[in-house]
């Protein structure tokens, strides 16, 4: 995808992040911050931890897609962190076995 930054490689997958993904993280933190009715330092810490936990759940979900790709002999290639979530690209999608 255009405009994505390469983050690195993990489990044989290339990870890329679009700059707008940071907007998703900020937006989730802002939502959690306003929903929580706690004193100032507590709601900020809890909002950041909830946003990070949500992103980690998305990350685990996309890694499960990559695992299923391996099980069906479709080699996952890249994981993209984009504004509306994440996406895994795979090789050999057009071929029949």
C-alpha positions in Angstrom: 0.0 0.0 0.0 1.1 3.5 -0.7 2.2 5.8 2.2 2.8 3.0 4.7 5.8 2.9 6.9 7.6 -0.5 7.3 7.8 -1.4 11.0 9.7 -4.6 10.8 9.4 -8.3 10.5 7.9 -10.8 13.0 7.1 -14.5 12.6 8.1 -14.1 8.9 5.5 -11.4 8.3 6.4 -7.9 7.2 4.5 -5.3 9.2 3.5 -1.9 7.7 1.7 1.0 9.3 -0.2 3.8 7.6 0.2 7.1 9.4 -3.6 7.4 9.9 -3.4 4.3 12.1 -2.1 6.6 14.8 -5.3 8.5 14.4 -7.3 5.3 15.2 -5.2 4.8 18.4 -5.7 8.5 19.4 -9.5 8.3 18.6 -9.9 5.1 20.7 -8.0 6.8 23.6 -10.2 9.9 23.3 -13.4 7.9 23.4 -12.3 5.9 26.4 -11.1 9.0 28.1 -14.5 10.7 27.8 -16.5 7.6 28.7 -14.7 7.0 32.0 -15.9 9.2 34.8 -12.9 9.0 37.1 -10.5 11.6 38.5 -7.9 13.0 36.1 -4.9 10.7 36.3 -6.9 7.5 36.7 -9.1 8.0 33.6 -6.1 9.0 31.4 -4.1 5.9 32.4 -7.1 3.6 32.0 -8.0 5.2 28.6 -4.5 4.6 27.3 -4.4 1.1 28.6 -7.8 0.3 27.0 -6.7 1.7 23.7 -3.5 -0.3 23.7 -5.5 -3.5 24.7 -7.9 -2.9 21.8 -5.0 -2.6 19.4 -3.4 -5.7 20.8 -6.6 -7.6 20.3 -6.7 -6.4 16.6 -3.1 -7.6 16.3 -3.9 -11.0 17.7 -6.9 -11.3 15.4 -4.8 -10.5 12.3 -2.1 -13.0 13.4 -4.9 -15.7 13.6 -5.7 -14.8 10.0 -2.1 -15.4 9.1 -2.1 -18.7 10.9 -5.2 -19.9 9.1 -3.4 -18.9 5.8 -0.5 -21.2 6.8 -3.0 -24.0 7.5 -4.6 -23.7 4.1 -1.2 -23.4 2.4 -1.6 -19.8 1.6 1.6 -18.0 2.7 0.8 -14.7 4.4 3.0 -12.0 3.2 2.3 -8.6 4.9 0.3 -7.2 7.7 -0.9 -3.6 7.2 -2.1 -1.5 10.1 -4.5 0.9 8.5 -7.0 3.5 9.7 -10.0 1.2 9.9 -8.1 -1.8 11.4 -5.6 -4.2 10.1 -5.2 -6.3 7.0 -3.2 -9.4 6.0 -2.1 -10.0 2.4 -1.4 -13.5 1.2 0.4 -15.1 -1.7 -1.2 -17.8 -4.0 -4.8 -16.5 -3.6 -5.7 -16.8 -7.3 -4.4 -20.4 -7.7 -6.3 -23.6 -7.0 -4.6 -26.5 -5.3 
